[in-house]
Amino acid sequence: MKILIADDDKEIVELLSIYSANEDYDVVKAYDGNEALEQLSANPDTDLMILDIMMPEKDGLAVVEELRHRQMNIPILLLSAKSTDMDKISGLTTGADDYVTKPFNPLEVMARVKSLLRRSRSQEENSNVIEIGPLVIDKNSHIVKTIEGEEIKLTALEFGILYLLASHPNTVFSADEIFERVWQQEAVVSAKTVMVHVSHLRDKIGDATNGDKVISTVWGVGYKIVSPE
């Protein structure tokens, strides 16, 4: 599990990093809102974010709002020195999943993190069907259909790529990240291999959806599926 911790107080980041490492979580650190978004883009496999509300550049609420606008469903735990009910309501209605006030007991934060991760895993297990753009993707049966019901025949690797991208709409995955997560091997010469499979996948999707563009290339970075507004 990977956790992104963002707070302009470096002591808090270090404290929570130590407790997270004790739970065997990998930790990514950020010290303002913009850096948090950059780190999330660089680490699309992040499982949960801990965000301070009052940060420079971009505050925690603005980060939450931007992520939810992108339809990114990563669990978010807010930290704040503000403790009024209206502050908590504001944080939760913006799209955060939980809220802890400062000063806090790091053991309580870790308990909240575990709870959010359990809830997220449960939701993922129950979300077996993804509808995105013109496609319906069934995780259990490994069947992909158009919204009109036409089945698209994919190989296991093509399905793996499509499901990975569709599960994280608007998130860019590099060729190395796709190779490691779909092939479950260390990326060595992955770029051309992934490019060939993505090309075949696009051809099959395009044939079934009259050429609709589903998978986008972000040149020099990787691939993504843009969630329709």
NORDACOR-V351226 format. One record per residue. RES is the residue in one small letter. SS is DSSP state (@ for helix, = for strand, . for the rest). NEAR is the number of other ideal C-beta (glycine too) atoms within 8 Angstrom. D_CENTER is the distance of its C-alpha to the mean C-alpha in whole Angstrom. Layout:
res=RES ss=SS near=NEAR d_center=D_CENTER
res=RES ss=SS near=NEAR d_center=D_CENTER
This chain:
res=m ss=. near=8 d_center=12
res=k ss== near=12 d_center=11
res=i ss== near=15 d_center=11
res=l ss== near=16 d_center=11
res=i ss== near=14 d_center=14
res=a ss== near=19 d_center=16
res=d ss=. near=14 d_center=19
res=d ss=. near=9 d_center=22
res=d ss=. near=7 d_center=24
res=k ss=@ near=8 d_center=24
res=e ss=@ near=6 d_center=26
res=i ss=@ near=10 d_center=24
res=v ss=@ near=13 d_center=21
res=e ss=@ near=8 d_center=23
res=l ss=@ near=9 d_center=24
res=l ss=@ near=13 d_center=21
res=s ss=@ near=11 d_center=20
res=i ss=@ near=8 d_center=23
res=y ss=@ near=12 d_center=22
res=s ss=@ near=13 d_center=19
res=a ss=@ near=9 d_center=20
res=n ss=@ near=6 d_center=23
res=e ss=. near=9 d_center=21
res=d ss=. near=5 d_center=19
res=y ss=. near=10 d_center=16
res=d ss== near=6 d_center=15
res=v ss== near=11 d_center=15
res=v ss== near=11 d_center=14
res=k ss== near=10 d_center=16
res=a ss== near=11 d_center=16
res=y ss=. near=10 d_center=19
res=d ss=. near=12 d_center=19
res=g ss=@ near=15 d_center=16
res=n ss=@ near=8 d_center=16
res=e ss=@ near=11 d_center=16
res=a ss=@ near=16 d_center=13
res=l ss=@ near=12 d_center=11
res=e ss=@ near=9 d_center=13
res=q ss=@ near=14 d_center=12
res=l ss=@ near=13 d_center=8
res=s ss=@ near=9 d_center=9
res=a ss=@ near=6 d_center=11
res=n ss=. near=10 d_center=9
res=p ss=. near=11 d_center=5
res=d ss=. near=7 d_center=6
res=t ss=. near=13 d_center=6
res=d ss=. near=10 d_center=7
res=l ss== near=16 d_center=8
res=m ss== near=14 d_center=10
res=i ss== near=14 d_center=14
res=l ss== near=17 d_center=15
res=d ss== near=13 d_center=19
res=i ss=. near=13 d_center=20
res=m ss=. near=9 d_center=23
res=m ss=. near=16 d_center=21
res=p ss=. near=5 d_center=23
res=e ss=. near=7 d_center=22
res=k ss=. near=11 d_center=19
res=d ss=. near=9 d_center=19
res=g ss=@ near=16 d_center=17
res=l ss=@ near=11 d_center=17
res=a ss=@ near=9 d_center=17
res=v ss=@ near=14 d_center=14
res=v ss=@ near=15 d_center=12
res=e ss=@ near=10 d_center=14
res=e ss=@ near=10 d_center=13
res=l ss=@ near=13 d_center=9
res=r ss=@ near=10 d_center=11
res=h ss=@ near=6 d_center=13
res=r ss=. near=9 d_center=10
res=q ss=. near=8 d_center=9
res=m ss=. near=10 d_center=6
res=n ss=. near=4 d_center=7
res=i ss=. near=10 d_center=5
res=p ss== near=13 d_center=9
res=i ss== near=14 d_center=11
res=l ss== near=17 d_center=14
res=l ss== near=15 d_center=17
res=l ss== near=15 d_center=20
res=s ss== near=15 d_center=23
res=a ss=. near=6 d_center=27
res=k ss=. near=8 d_center=27
res=s ss=. near=7 d_center=28
res=t ss=. near=6 d_center=30
res=d ss=@ near=5 d_center=29
res=m ss=@ near=6 d_center=28
res=d ss=@ near=11 d_center=25
res=k ss=@ near=10 d_center=24
res=i ss=@ near=8 d_center=24
res=s ss=@ near=9 d_center=23
res=g ss=@ near=15 d_center=19
res=l ss=@ near=10 d_center=19
res=t ss=@ near=6 d_center=20
res=t ss=@ near=10 d_center=17
res=g ss=. near=9 d_center=14
res=a ss=. near=12 d_center=14
res=d ss=. near=8 d_center=14
res=d ss== near=11 d_center=17
res=y ss== near=10 d_center=20
res=v ss== near=12 d_center=22
res=t ss== near=9 d_center=25
res=k ss=. near=7 d_center=26
res=p ss=. near=2 d_center=28
res=f ss=. near=9 d_center=26
res=n ss=. near=5 d_center=27
res=p ss=@ near=9 d_center=24
res=l ss=@ near=7 d_center=25
res=e ss=@ near=9 d_center=24
res=v ss=@ near=15 d_center=21
res=m ss=@ near=11 d_center=20
res=a ss=@ near=8 d_center=21
res=r ss=@ near=11 d_center=19
res=v ss=@ near=15 d_center=16
res=k ss=@ near=9 d_center=17
res=s ss=@ near=9 d_center=18
res=l ss=@ near=13 d_center=14
res=l ss=@ near=12 d_center=13
res=r ss=@ near=8 d_center=16
res=r ss=@ near=10 d_center=15
res=s ss=@ near=11 d_center=11
res=r ss=@ near=8 d_center=13
res=s ss=@ near=8 d_center=16
res=q ss=@ near=8 d_center=14
res=e ss=@ near=7 d_center=12
res=e ss=@ near=7 d_center=16
res=n ss=@ near=6 d_center=17
res=s ss=. near=8 d_center=15
res=n ss=. near=7 d_center=17
res=v ss== near=8 d_center=17
res=i ss== near=10 d_center=15
res=e ss== near=7 d_center=17
res=i ss== near=11 d_center=16
res=g ss=. near=9 d_center=18
res=p ss=. near=7 d_center=21
res=l ss== near=16 d_center=20
res=v ss== near=10 d_center=20
res=i ss== near=12 d_center=18
res=d ss== near=11 d_center=19
res=k ss=. near=10 d_center=17
res=n ss=. near=5 d_center=21
res=s ss=. near=5 d_center=23
res=h ss=. near=8 d_center=21
res=i ss== near=6 d_center=23
res=v ss== near=11 d_center=22
res=k ss== near=11 d_center=24
res=t ss== near=11 d_center=24
res=i ss=. near=8 d_center=25
res=e ss=. near=4 d_center=28
res=g ss=. near=6 d_center=28
res=e ss=. near=7 d_center=29
res=e ss== near=7 d_center=27
res=i ss== near=11 d_center=26
res=k ss=. near=4 d_center=27
res=l ss=. near=11 d_center=24
res=t ss=. near=7 d_center=24
res=a ss=@ near=7 d_center=22
res=l ss=@ near=9 d_center=21
res=e ss=@ near=12 d_center=20
res=f ss=@ near=11 d_center=19
res=g ss=@ near=10 d_center=16
res=i ss=@ near=14 d_center=15
res=l ss=@ near=15 d_center=15
res=y ss=@ near=11 d_center=13
res=l ss=@ near=12 d_center=10
res=l ss=@ near=14 d_center=10
res=a ss=@ near=12 d_center=11
res=s ss=@ near=7 d_center=8
res=h ss=. near=10 d_center=5
res=p ss=. near=14 d_center=8
res=n ss=. near=10 d_center=9
res=t ss=. near=10 d_center=7
res=v ss=. near=10 d_center=10
res=f ss== near=13 d_center=10
res=s ss=. near=8 d_center=14
res=a ss=@ near=13 d_center=17
res=d ss=@ near=9 d_center=17
res=e ss=@ near=12 d_center=13
res=i ss=@ near=15 d_center=14
res=f ss=@ near=13 d_center=17
res=e ss=@ near=12 d_center=16
res=r ss=@ near=11 d_center=14
res=v ss=@ near=10 d_center=16
res=w ss=@ near=9 d_center=19
res=q ss=. near=5 d_center=19
res=q ss=. near=7 d_center=21
res=e ss=. near=4 d_center=21
res=a ss=. near=9 d_center=21
res=v ss=. near=5 d_center=24
res=v ss=. near=5 d_center=25
res=s ss=@ near=13 d_center=22
res=a ss=@ near=8 d_center=22
res=k ss=@ near=7 d_center=25
res=t ss=@ near=11 d_center=24
res=v ss=@ near=13 d_center=20
res=m ss=@ near=9 d_center=22
res=v ss=@ near=8 d_center=25
res=h ss=@ near=12 d_center=22
res=v ss=@ near=11 d_center=20
res=s ss=@ near=8 d_center=24
res=h ss=@ near=10 d_center=25
res=l ss=@ near=13 d_center=22
res=r ss=@ near=11 d_center=23
res=d ss=@ near=8 d_center=26
res=k ss=@ near=12 d_center=26
res=i ss=@ near=14 d_center=24
res=g ss=@ near=11 d_center=26
res=d ss=@ near=6 d_center=29
res=a ss=@ near=8 d_center=28
res=t ss=. near=12 d_center=26
res=n ss=. near=4 d_center=29
res=g ss=. near=5 d_center=27
res=d ss=. near=9 d_center=24
res=k ss=. near=7 d_center=22
res=v ss=. near=11 d_center=18
res=i ss== near=13 d_center=17
res=s ss== near=8 d_center=17
res=t ss== near=6 d_center=18
res=v ss== near=9 d_center=17
res=w ss=. near=4 d_center=20
res=g ss=. near=3 d_center=20
res=v ss=. near=6 d_center=16
res=g ss== near=11 d_center=15
res=y ss== near=13 d_center=14
res=k ss== near=13 d_center=12
res=i ss== near=12 d_center=13
res=v ss=. near=7 d_center=13
res=s ss=. near=10 d_center=13
res=p ss=. near=5 d_center=17
res=e ss=. near=2 d_center=18
